[in-house]
Amino acid sequence: MPRFLSISRHDERNRPAEPPAPELQQRMAELYEEITKAGVVLDMAELAPTSEATRVAWVDGRAEYTDGPFTESKEVVGGYTVIQAKDKAEALEWTRRFLEVQGRYEPGTTVEVREIAED
Amino acid sequence: MGTASAVSTAEAVETVFRIESARIIAGVARIVRDVGIAEEIAQDAVVAALEQWPESGIPDKPGAWLTATAKHRAVDLVRRRETYSRKLAEVGRALEDRPPAEPPDDDDIDDDLLRLIFTACHPVLSAEARVALTLRLLGGLTTREIARAFLAAEPTVAQRIVRAKRTLAAAGVPFEVPGGAARSERLDSVLEVVYLVFNEGYSATAGDDLVRPGLCEDALRLARVLAGLMPDEPEVHGLAALLELQASRTAARTGPDGAPVLLAGQNRAKWDRLLIHRGFASLRRAGRGPYALQAAIAACHAGAGSYADTDWTAIASLYGLLLEVQPSPVVALNRAVAVSRARGPEAGLVLVEELAGVPALRDYHLLPSVRADLLEALGRTDEAAAEFARAASLTANERERGLLLERAARTGAAGGRAAREGPV
């Protein structure tokens, strides 16, 4: 069964000021429960803001470090999920369900679904 | 930018059904009290979706649509049955002595899923039948996929499933998760099915492939589902931990040519860190049941940076505990191996010799294989070669046989050389 890395991106500079409404929080909890009970998620995490991040590049034979926030990019990675599903269609359906809920809180969210290469 | 892609209706129906089928069947089974009929009704709902969605568009909550449609049909069926029974009663015939169906409601669909799991794994069915029915109803595998995985003919598996459904109906197995003392016994039966499926994939008992990873993954998913549904059952987490940790070694267990690689020779960089991490997390929620203890043993291996770092003393004592809760000659043999690593081949061989006459191990290839290993370590090479050859003659797995014959030849040759050169 292939694994997929779902990379969720959002506009870090325009994040909602308020936490989700209780009704939406309830929906999010239900979805989390549904995903857990379906046994498809191997790993799932939200990332700390890019203001705490550091980029490392290898330039002219030495490491070069750049501290965040990275203002040049509008969308930054905000979280990831590792899903194990029968095929990509199944992974996309779970992603659709995630966005159906998350998109109501943070409408600009996009998710990129990438298959993890196995040897 | 990529290009926009559209999902066809048929694909959408198929995907949603695959994700939801077990839940739909479970919800319907509670209404109609028959898993066979429930499966048919669930498939009817798919046909309805294929007819209606191209016209109406894919509904916002396609899973809920399929579930509602299937339940609606189930209620219709029950009503027709009841009307029929009433009419029979009116003409003075005996009523069917079925318990009246509960009115359908939407409460706790996950309990229905658990009911379905406990029903499919009911001990009234043979282990083979439980495995086939569980993979069909809960794993979403087609009859053909099950047949391929178990190297059986498709009609044989189809028959097995049909008969299992009939047996459940004939025995009047209630669609429920049993409570009290029966619960733990029935849970054993459920866990055993998942474990059997995993093992069939992990150490294929016949044929050319040492590992059929598809089955391992199906079993792992079932274990994860069970852990999600029964978070308060320690042994469910024990089983999940065991399977996660075993599966973490899959990529390292076979060489590029498909030959098995033993634990000692495995490239630990190829172990799956994510599954190891998940295994440890499950183990923290597990108790001290047989699966949990086996998981703890697997965790000792997973936590060792190299084979030389393995804590064999801890493993030997875990096998000792396992032998108490689950006395079995195979566990005793494994304990002997661990003891030999912890205290030397002599100590291990003493324990192995004790098992020599045990009838259950008479045709078990690992007994001579372990004995051969220890004899080789003690320099008794001629005896070792004979035991390797004996082990080869007992295994049904082609790859394993090859490995054992190779070791028999090598040990024999080394023994011959040593004899010619004489003691130094």
Interface residues (C-beta under 8 A of the other chain):
Chain A: M1 T36 K37 A38 G39 V40 L42 D43 V82 Q84 K86 A89 E90 L92 E93 W94 E100 E118 D119
Chain B: V7 E11 E14 T15 V16 R18 I19 D60 D110 L113 G140 G214 E217 D218 L220 R221 L222 A223 R224 V225 A227 G228 L229 A251 L274 L275 H277 R278
